[in-house]
Amino acid sequence: MATDDVDGSSADTRTAIMEATFRALSKHGYNDLRMRDIGEEFEMSRTLIHYHYDGRHDLISALLEYVIEQYEGSVELDEGTDPVAELDVRIDQCLFGPEFDNDFGHWERMTVYHELFSQAQHNERHREVFNRHYETIRGSIEQVIERGIEEGVFRDVNVTDTAQLVTDLIHAARARRISLGHEDAPEQARRGIDEFVVSALLNPDYVLPSAMGRSQ
């Protein structure tokens, strides 16, 4: 089982192991990945990997949690952000990702993420993690839509179905870019969400602030 250390050095070690796992998965793929492949990407002693994690499956599950933390913890909103702007930010975060301070960026991480997603049907623990992540994404969009309805910004719609549709569009667009090489898939999905979902959500009596614009 993964250790749960909280001091700075342990957090740094965990990050280093996770980043090494990302690189190894990117090079070797899930099916061919071995612990020693991760060790070759790890700049510290390989014994630290075995100290913190009980084998490959434990490490991959920890990696999924790490990915989720990176994306869920990096949404920054100013106080008083209106529902339309918040919905924009959350959709863009899922489609285009946060910025990373190394050369292993959003799409490299999403490629690994989606490969692991394809394995979820065979691994109950991974499936549980993905389900939690999916529910969190959908839940954050539901909360924004609910707030927008309460504030009169959005029409009274089926919140769960609308949030599920947006979540599915995001996932499908990422998968199409990764699996089929359709580079414009995320931008296409973003335009479609704006034109057919967000525009339909808006209360006709609501006036979009003049300073607001799409970030993509």
N, C-alpha and C positions, 0 to 999 in steps of 0.2 A: 504494500500500500504506500502511496506517496506520503512523504513526511510533510508536516505542516508547520515548518519553522517560520518565524516572523521577523527575525532580525535582518538587518540590511544585507549582510554578507550572504545569508541564505537566500534572500530574495534575488540578489544578483546571480547566485549560482543557478537558481531555478530559471531565471530569464535566459542565461547562457545555454542551459540544457534545452530549453524550449526552442530557442533560435537554431541550435544545432540540429534538433529533430526536424524542424522545418526544412532546413537545407538538405538533410539526408533523404527525407521523403520526396523532395522535389527532384533529387537525382535518381533515386532508386525505385520510387513508387511503393505503395503499401505492401503489395504481395511479396516483393523481394527485399524489403527492409529488414536489416539485422541490427542488433544492438551495437555491434562493432562499427557499422556504418555511421551510426550516430556518434560513436566515440571518435571517429576520424574527423568529424566536423567540430568536435568539442576541444577547446583550447586548454582546459584544465585536466586534472587527472580523471581518467575514465571510471575509476572506482567511485567517484562522486555520483555518477549516473546510477550505479547499482545500489548505492547507499540511499538515494532518494526515491528510487522507483523499483518495483518488483516486476521487472520484465517489460517486454514490448507493449503488451496490451494496457498495462498500468500507465506507461509513459504516453501512449497515444491518447488515452482518456484524459490525462492531465493536459496534453497539448490542446485538445478540444476546449477544455475549460479556459485555457490561456487565450485562445483565439477569441472566445466569447468575451472575456474580460477586456481585451484590446478594443473591441468594437463597441461594446455596451458602455464602457467607462470613458470613452473619448468624445461623447456627444456633449458639446458645450453650448449652453443657451443663456442669453442675457435675461435678467429678471424683467418680466413684462413682455417677453416675446409672445406675439399673438399666435393663434393656432395655425394659421396658414404658413407663417414663417417657420414654426416649429415642425410642421409636417414636411416642409421642404427639406429642412436640415436632416431629419431622420431618414427620409427616403434617400437623399444624397449620400448619407453615411453608409447605408446598406449597399447602394449601387456602386459608389466610387471609392468608399473607404476613407479612413483617416490617413494622415501623412505619417510615414515611418522614417526614422533617422538612419536607415541603412539601405543597402541596395536590394533588399528582399522586401518588395513593396506589396501593395494591396492585391494585385492580380496574381503574383506568385503565391501569396498566402491563400487566396481564394481557390487557386488550382489545387493546392493540398487539401483545403477544406472540402471541396466538392468531390475529390477522390475518396476521402474518408466518408463523406455522406453516402457514396455509392456502396460502401461496405456496411452501412448501419443495419441493413436487413439481416446480416449474419452475426451481429454483435449486439446483444441486448443493452450492455452498458453504454456503448456508443449511441445507440438509438435513444436511450433515455436522455443523454446529454443534448443530442440534436433536437429532440422534442422540447426540452426546456428552452433551448435557444430560440427555436421557432416560435414558441409561445411567448417568449419575452419580446421578440420583434413585433409580433402581432399585437401583443398587449400594449406596447408603447404607442403604436399607431392607434389602437382603440382609445387609449386615454386622451390622445390629442383630438380625435374626432368627437369624443364625448364632451370635451371642454368646449370645442368649437360650437357644438349644438347648444350647450348651456349658455354660451355667450352670444348666441344669435348669428355667429359667423357662418356656420354650416346648416344645411337643411336637416330635418329630422329623418335620418336614414337608418337602415339596419347596420349598426356599428360593427358587429362581429363579421358579417359577410363582406362589408367594405374593406375592413382591415385585412381580412383573409385574402381578398382579391389583390390588394396592393402587395402583400407579402409574397404571394405566389408569382406575381409579375416580376418582382425583384429577383427571386430565386431562379425563375426560368431565364431571365435575361442574362444573369451571371453564368448559368450553365451553358447557354447558347454561345456566349463569347468564349468560354473555356473549352468546351467540347467540339464546337464546330468552327471556331476561329472567326466568328462574326464580330469584328472589332467594334462595330457601331451598335451592337445589341443593347448595351446599357443606356446609351444616349437615346436610342429609339424608344426604349421602355419608358425612359424619363419623360420624353415628349408625350407619349401616349397616356401616361398617368396624369400629366398636367391637363391634356386636352379632354380626356374622357372620364377621369375620376375626380380630380380636384375641381375642375370647372362645374361638374355635376353636383359636387358637394356644396359649393358656395351658395349661400342665401342670396337671392337676387337683390335684396335690399342692402347687402353688405358692400361697402366700397373698399377696394384693395388699396392700402396705403401707397402713396405715390413713390415712396422711397424703396418699395419692395421690388425685388427682381429675382429671377431664378439664378441659382449659383452655378448652374451648368448651362 
